[in-house]
Amino acid sequence: MKQPVADTHDPVARPHHYTFGGIEVIDAIEAWSLGFHLGNVVKYVARAAHKGNYLEDLRKARWYLQREIERQSAEVDPSADLPREVVS
């Protein structure tokens, strides 16, 4: 359930690095039905500049994105991502 983002800091329910900009990251993740891996990508990218270690959070986002790519690759026909002229 979406609740208005409070201006007060709560390290568990409303940490500053999750509530900047008027939209709480979890609300976007749930609204877009991103699931675990892609939700974490969005979470780490969105908060990277607000948490303290920008590059570390971008690396974490990349790690989760790679996991999702690998998971999806195992579930689909590898030729599905190729341009039509390459598929024989």
C-alpha positions in Angstrom: 0.0 0.0 0.0 1.3 3.4 -1.0 1.7 5.8 1.9 2.9 9.4 1.7 6.6 9.7 2.2 7.3 11.2 5.5 10.1 13.8 6.0 11.2 12.1 9.2 14.0 9.6 9.2 13.3 6.1 10.6 16.3 3.8 10.0 14.0 0.8 9.5 10.8 2.0 8.0 11.9 5.2 6.2 15.6 5.7 5.9 16.6 8.9 4.1 18.3 7.0 1.2 14.9 5.4 0.4 12.6 8.4 0.8 14.3 11.1 -1.2 12.5 12.7 -4.1 8.9 12.1 -2.9 8.7 8.5 -4.2 9.7 5.6 -2.1 11.6 3.0 -4.1 9.6 0.1 -2.8 6.4 1.7 -4.1 7.8 1.9 -7.6 9.1 -1.7 -7.5 5.7 -3.0 -6.3 3.7 -0.9 -8.8 5.9 -2.2 -11.7 5.8 -5.8 -10.4 9.6 -6.1 -10.9 10.3 -9.1 -8.7 13.4 -9.7 -6.6 16.3 -9.3 -9.0 15.0 -6.3 -11.0 13.6 -4.7 -7.9 17.1 -4.8 -6.4 18.5 -3.3 -9.5 16.1 -0.3 -9.2 16.7 -0.1 -5.5 20.5 0.1 -5.8 20.5 2.5 -8.7 17.9 4.8 -7.1 19.7 5.1 -3.9 23.3 5.0 -5.1 23.9 8.8 -4.9 22.2 9.1 -1.5 23.6 6.3 0.6 27.3 7.0 0.7 29.1 4.5 -1.6 28.0 5.3 -5.1 30.1 2.8 -7.0 29.4 0.0 -4.6 25.7 0.4 -5.1 26.1 0.5 -8.9 28.1 -2.7 -8.7 25.4 -4.4 -6.6 22.8 -3.3 -9.2 25.0 -4.8 -11.9 25.3 -8.0 -10.0 21.5 -8.4 -9.7 21.0 -7.5 -13.3 23.5 -10.1 -14.4 21.7 -12.7 -12.2 18.4 -11.8 -13.9 19.9 -12.0 -17.4 21.4 -15.4 -16.6 18.0 -16.6 -15.1 16.1 -15.4 -18.1 18.7 -16.9 -20.5 18.2 -20.3 -19.0 14.5 -20.1 -19.5 14.2 -19.0 -23.1 15.4 -20.0 -26.5 18.8 -18.3 -27.0 17.9 -17.4 -30.6 15.0 -15.3 -29.3 17.3 -12.4 -28.7 18.9 -12.5 -32.2 17.8 -10.4 -35.1 15.6 -12.3 -37.5 18.2 -12.3 -40.3 20.7 -14.1 -37.9 18.2 -16.9 -36.9 18.4 -19.8 -39.3 
